[in-house]
């Protein structure tokens, strides 16, 4: 089934631009930065804050038989954020989950644990060897675990089949040598410390063996340029921004200030043979990412050279969850945002009212109904149930499905090559894109804005055109995004912004 994006008349397009600004006001301050600081508790724990989750058929040439999973963490990283930069939390558990039978429960989980080792680089000063205070000690950083790197960050990966806590566990290993420990590249400190960051980071792309999978996968964990674009400052200042120009004109939309233009994130990425993720004859898989911390923490009042600042213990407690973008921001009520982050898809019935009876479209109509912003009138909002909880029938809905929030991908739909992708994904006629999975170049903000205001009703999906008076308007946040913002091959996200420019 192909859902084609129909163009409106000029007047409607201009009205859509006006309403885009209005709609942004209602959603601020959380709707645009995907999952950056989206819930009260997670603001206290940025190392385990999942910012974005991507899942798509690999569109790199010759890799169409693979599915790429990307989980981004640690939002709003300033490139100059030394001296400690943005290591992952060694006391946390980072996970990517796959549901391949539609029951809302994980069937395959990839678990990542991190270790930070201080190598204690020293200088001789006045005849004494003294530990240096920096991540680097003056040597070249041009290979995996170079002598010039003062802190080595490594990680291990475990694949769990069945329940993530009680299922069968196996180690993911390096296809070259069989080791189970992998190095993460240091963040992009700057061009003097790391003259060729692209070449350095590329050495941390591993070919790995996943037990139970006959074909090797690829894996990369490291800092990347934040893939989101958004005018954060002016948006939060009561939409102190000029109305966007005509949508999709790159020279116009890209003129809006992108406050993430110099921000980085940390990406956990795996490119897995699709046959290793699916089960039986159903090609649809669901995916989401979570992060968990130990239940207890005891602070050490006097940490020393051999003791840590805290002691973590007890059961794992999930504190971050992300599948479909913008759900916790746009759909879930403020009082339940922390609860959603701690929940599992199998328990999503508790949040059903937020999907079937959403508040954001109603608020848009209250504030801007005189300008033509009419909320959809179909209740329950079965179009949003299809978008967020079940997948769209004929596109990415499993053969059998339990309503639950996650990103769903129909792996039988061929990937669209770079240059042919439509940033509006399915509603733009490109069924290889969002909400059939999510690619780095999918403009999920524009898509979610339009779907919330009834775009699917105009296509007779879960409702009728008469249910959505504003369903045909071209809502946009004015920020330009397409596949040119990313690389055409794994790991797909661009190299991170450097901490200092080339001298």
Secondary structure, DSSP 8 states (H G I E B T S, - for coil): ---------HHHHHHHHHHHHHHHHHHTTTSSSTTTT-STGGGG-GGG-EEEEEEEE--STT-TTEEEEEEEEEEEEETT-TTTTT---TTEEEEEEEESSSSSS-SEEEEEEEEEEE---EEEETTEEEE-SSSB-SS---STT-TTBSEEEEEEEEEEESSTTTSEEEE-EETTT--S-EEE------TTT-TTHHHHHHTT-EEEE-TT-SS-EEEEEEEEE------HHHHHTTS-S----STT-HHHHTTS--TTTTEEEEEEEEEEEGGGT-BTTB-EEEEEEEEEEEEEEEE-TT--SSS-SEEEEEEEEEEEEESSTTIIIIIS-GGGHHHHHT--GGGGGGGHHHHHT-SHHHHHHHHHGGGT------SS-HHHHIIIII--TTTT--SS------EEEETTS----TTT--TTGGGGT-TTSTTBSB-TT--HHHHHHHHHTTGGGGGTSSS-GGG-TTTTS----S----GGGS-SSTT-S-B---SS---
